[in-house]
């Protein structure tokens, strides 16, 4: 049975949400949604064609895609939706006092660094949630005695 926020707050043994993880999740979600929505706003002229089969009758190549195909891959076919989903999962974990593994943060960080170096864009903004997650994962990896727990070392 799902508990409400007030029930969790009232329960003395309830795990408190991890604010940095929740904030990181929201940041990732907002960036994924913003990418998709802004892309759709910039490519609205191509959207009707997607429903009439223009994506199936595309000529050209991947190196030089037609505008309709490029618009599709910039929006609903892009990483915007999976990134937003990842953000929601991170937020969900934070609300349940679960720290995502550090490799999630490091993967986001490496990806946004490489992509941001190739293309000037908001990619570096993903370092904000990545740093929040890295710091929280490092804290979680340390036990009360300051040693790193083997299962949380990555």
N, C-alpha and C positions, 0 to 999 in steps of 0.2 A: 504494500500500500504506500503510495506516495505521500510524503509529508510536506506540509506547507512551510513557508519561510518562518512564520511565527512559531510553529511547533519545533522546528530545528533550533531556533533561538532559545526557546524555553527549556529544551532538554539539556541537562547539565553535561552529559557525555557526548553530545552531538559535536562532530568535527566542524570547526569553523571554516567557512569558505576561505580559500587562499586568494586574497585580493590581487596580488601581482599576476597570478595565473589567470584570473577572471579578466583583468584589464588587458593582458596579452591576448587572450581569446577574442575580446571585443575589437582590439586593434587589427588583428588578422582578418576578422569577419568584415569589418568596415572596409579594409583595403580590397578584399575580394569582391564585395558587393559594389563598391565604387568603380572598380575597373570594369565590371560587367555593365553597370548602368550608364556610366559615361561613354563607354564604347557603343552601347545601343543608341544613345542620344546623338552621337557623331555619325552613325551609319544608318539612320532611320530609312533612308531612301532605298536601301537594299533589303530590308526586312520583308516586305510583301513578296518579293521574288523567291524567298526561301520556301514559301508555302506553295509556290506554283511550279516547283521542280527545277529552278535555275541552278541549284547546287549539284544536281545530277547530270546536267548537260554542260558541264564546265570543260572548256578546252584549256590549252596552255600547260604550264608546268608548276611544280611547287616553288621553283625559283622565281617565277613571275605569275602569281595567281591573279585571276580576274578580280576586279573590285568586289563583286558579290561574295566570292569565296574568302577573300581577305577580311571582309567585314564580318563574316560568320566566325572565322577563327580569332578575330579580335574580341568577340563578344561571347555568345553562348558556347562556342566551341573552345574558348580559351581556358586558362587555368583559374580564372576568376571564381567560377562556381566551386571547384574543389578547394581553393584557398579559403573561401568563405565557409565551406563545410568544415575544414580543418579548424578554423577559428571557433566555430560553434562547439566542436568536440573539445578543444582546449578549455573553453569557458565552462562547459559541462563538467569537465574534470575538476577545474578549480572550485566550482560550487560544491563539489563533493569531497573537497580537501584531498584531491589526488594530484600529485605533481607529475606532469608529463615527463617522459624520459628526456635526458639532455640531448640525445641525438635528434630529437624533433627540432629543438632550438638551433642546434648547430647546422642542421640541414637547411632551415630557413635562412640562417645567416650566410652560409656559403652560397646558396642559390641567389639571394638578393645582391650579394657582392659581385658575383660573376655577371649576372644579368644587368646590374646597374653599371658595371664597367663597360659592357658592350653597347648599352643603349641608355642615354640619359633619360631617366624616368623616376617615378616615385619608388622604385624597387628598394633603395636604401632605407626607406621608412620601415621596412620589415625588420630592421635591426632593433627597433624599439621593443617589439614583443619578444624578439629573440633574446635580447639581453635580460629582460624580465624573467624569461623562462630559464635561462642559463643560471642566473643568480639563485633562483628558487630551487632549481635542481641540485645545485651545489650544496645549498643549505640542507636539503632533504637527504643528500648523500652522506652527510656527516652525522654520526651518532652523537649521543650525549658526551662521549669521551673525546670527540673531535676527530676520530678516525673515520675514514671513508668505508662505508659498507660495500663489500664486493659486488653485490647485486645492483648497486646504484652508481657504480664507478663510471659508466659511460655517459 
